Amino acid sequence: MRIQPLLLVCSALTLLHGAAGAQHKGGGRALEPAVDHEGTASAWNTAALEGMKPSRLPFSVYEYITRCGASLPTVKGVPQATTRCAPTYFPYVASRQSRGTIGKLVGAHAYQKGGARNDSEDDNNPVANNLHPVFLVFPPLGDVVLVRVDDVERAEDRDVIKGAYLSIKDGKVVDQLNSNCNFDAEYVCTTADTQRKVRLTQTGKFVRLE
């Protein structure tokens, strides 16, 4: 199984980055500015990221794969989390050692049951099948975390799953989007020709646009 351009709204496997956002007095959620490539700042919920560093929106699949995803470090064939692509991308890796909720959800998700298709079954609960999905988390939309997941582990006997996003809210995967489209700063997933297709909503659902 190779979860190639898989975007999920949930992310947090081997956490090798960042400390959790500071909390306001009285225990409220901390809000910090998120800056996209155009420098536009908005507030987002740092607690939802469980201390992980968010990758930037807008997000281009092609740019990520060519500038970062294709050259991730590996140890004995297993991909490793890295800050090599910072500050634009912060890849994390799901494994049996993942402690955060997002990482565990990414590693245990049933991608094929969510609509992804291949000839093997190792993408249903990939970590249990000794795989290590690579994922990115993005600035949360309210309490919803958008995640992209990629399978970069190569093997002759494995089929490839292409393009998927997950949305995570309240410790659960809410929805899955099986597409290789690009997300803009408004959480709209577009095709390469910039036609709008799907919007992520604050319920965690991906809603198709007319």
N, C-alpha and C positions, 0 to 999 in steps of 0.2 A: 504494500500500500504506500502510495506516495501522495499525500495531500498536497498537491501543488497549490497555486494561488488560492488558498482557503482563507477566507476572512471570517472571523467569528467575533461575535460580540462577547467575548469572554477571553481572558488571557492571563496566564500566570503560571508558568511552569517553573523550571529552575530559576528562582529569583536571584539574579546576580546584579540587579541594578537598584539604586535609589532607596531612600528611606521614605516611610509613609509621611504624607502631608501633615503639617502641624494642625492641631485642633484649636477651635476658638474656645475662649473661656466659657465654661459651662457645658463643655462636651459637644458642642455643635459641630457640623461638618465644616471642614476647612475648604475654602474656595481659593484657587490660584488662577492667574491668567494663563490661558493657552494661546499660543501665537501660531498662526498658520504661515504658509510661505509668503503671503502678501503682507504679513505683519499685523493682521487684524487680531485684536485681543478679545477674548471672551472668558467668562467664568466657568469653571468646571469642578466637579466633585472629586477631589483627590482621594477621599477615603474609598471610593468604589474601585480604585486601581490597586489597592492593597500594597502600596509602596512601589509599584512598577512605574517605569518611565513611559509616558505615552509617545507613540510615533505621531508624525504630523499629518494633519489634514490641510489641504487636499492630498489624496493618496493616489498615486499612479502605479498600477501593477507592473507595467513595463519598467519604469524607473527603479522601482524597488528590486525587481529581479536582476536588472543589469548592474545596478550600483551597489547592491548589498547581498541579496539572496543567493546569487550564483557563486559567491566567494565566502560563504560562512565557514568559520574554522570547524574542523572535525577532530575527534579523538577516536581512533579505531573505527572510523566510519560513522560515529555518532555526532550529530551537529551540536555545537556549543553556543550558548548565549554570548553576545559580544557587544561592546560599546564602539566597535570599529566603524559603525555606520552612523554614529551619533553626530549631530543632534536630530537628524531627520528620521532615522529609524532606530528602534531598540528591539532587536529580535530576542525572544525568550524561547526556552525549550521545555516541553512537557516531558516528565519522566516519573518513575516510581517514587522519586525523592521529592516531587513537587509538594509543597506544603500549603500554598494559598488555594483558595476556592477556585479561582479562575484557572490556574494551572491544572488542577485536578479535573475540572470540567472539560477543558480542552483535551486532556489525555484520555478521558473515559467516554467521550461523546460517540454516539453511533452515527457516523457521518452518512453511511449508506441508507440507514433508516430515515435520515433527514432528506433523502433525495439524491445524494451523490451516487454515482454508479461506477463499478468496475467488476472484474470477474472474480476477485478474491474477497474474503470477508475480513481482512486485517485492518480495515478502516473503521470497523465497528469496535470501539474500545481499543484504539491503537496501542496505548501503553501496555495493556494486557497482552498484546501481540508483539511485545518487545520493540515497538517503534517509538520514535521521539519527535512528535510534531513540533515544528517551529511556528511561533505565532507572534503577532504584533497586537498591542492594545492601543486604542486611540482615546483622545479626550472624551470622557463620558458625555452622553446626551441625558442630562438629568441623572437618574440612577442607572441608566442603561450603558453597558460597556460594549463597544463594537470591537470585534476581534477578527483578524485575518490569520488563517492557518495554512502552512505549507508543509508538504512532506518532501524532504530533500534526501532521504535515505535511498540509495540506489541498489537494486538487486535484479538479477536476470529473471527471477521467477515472480516478480511483483508487478501488478498492474498499477496504473496511475489514476488517482482521482484529481480532477481539475476544478479549480475555482470554487471556494465556498466561504461565506461569512457567517459568523454566529453573533447573536445578541444575547447578553447575559444581564439578568436583573434579579436582585434579591436571592443570590446564590443559586440560580437555576438558568439553564439555557432556555430562552424563550422561543427563538426562531432561528432558522438556517436559510441562507440564501446561496444557492448554487450558481454562481456567476463569476466571471473574471472581469467584471466591470470595475470602474474607478470611483472612489468616494470623494465628493467635494466637501467643502467646509460646512455645508448645510445638511450633511448626512444623506445626500442623494447619490445613488449609485448610477453612473453613466457608462455608456459604451464608448469605444475608442473614437467614434464620430460625434461624441458629446450629446447624443440623444439621451434624455432623462428616462430612467426605467423604474427605479424603486427608491422609496424613501424610508429610512429608519425612523420610527416614531418613539415617543417616550413610553409607550407601553411595551416596547421591545419587539414589536412586530414590524416586518418589512412589508410596506404597502406599495403595490404597483401603481404607477402614475399613468394617466391617459396620454 
